[in-house]
Amino acid sequence: MKIKLSDYESGDKFDGDYSDALKELQERLARIQAKHIIHGCRSIIVLQGWDAAGKGGAIRRMVADWDPRYFQVHPIGAPTTEEKDRHFLWRFWKRLPGRRVIGIFDRSWYGRVLVERIEGYCTEAEWKRGYDEINEFESQQIDSGTNLIKLFFHTTQKTQDQRFEDRLNTPEKRWKITEEDFRNRSKREEYLAAMADMFEHTDTRWAPWKVIDGNNKKSARIAALTYVADKLEAALPEDLPDADPELVKLAEDAFGYEKKD
């Protein structure tokens, strides 16, 4: 089914107790991460979307109860001079997670077909070729056993403007807004066209997009965390291994451990 961002603009409030739902989700995600570690899995979570659409807030709540040793958050900005001298995917290959780790990308390789396309940082031939390169890159990760989850946070212009205003009016949040945000805002129609092309070419069977209606922050966070939990849970083995017999023997000798059913 073709993705249309206009279908994700209702901004419906969360129906329920947000605090309780969030706490339950975070506890669920903690159990999922434990299983992810035990089974030595690898996972990638990609978050794309508009400026001020809620990506950062969703990430903070997603990882709140996670063991920090086994997840990495990669905030992706403009490439360095060294990175510009290489294929655009090089800097992402370096950041791919190892065993037991969940890699979270706050923006990603999709910059090739969004900001780099719009701002002319690559040629038309390069960004058009980027669709196939991205699909092949993602297919390689999945074929090698890595789980891949892709989220896109959408907001209307009105919602984005309200959040920009809130940031300017809040001293602790002013650092979040830059001239680049307004440059991107002025090119919204160009970005909408690029996003439509992105969905058309990269919403694949093996790596589908999940669009999050970001017009209500609480609803968006619950929707995003629920989707991540569902996808990770479905990808992990159901069983948990028994305790290592050697560790059990050490515990028996150390303090008289007795196994409980």
Buried (B, 14 or more C-beta within 10 A) or exposed (E): EEBEBEEBBEBEEBEEEBEEBBEEBBEBBBEBBBBBBBBEBBBBBBBBBBBBBBBBBBBEBBBBBBEEEBBBBBEBEEBEEEBEEEEBBEBBEEEBBEEBBBBBBBBBBBBBBBBBBBBEBBEEEBBBBBBEBBBEBBBEBBEEEBBBBBBBBBBBEEBBEBBBEEBEEEEEEEEBBEEEBEEBBEBEEBBEEBBBBBBEBBBBEEBBBBBBBBBBBBBBBBBBBBBBBBBBBEBBEEEEEEEEEEEBEEBEEEEEBEEEE
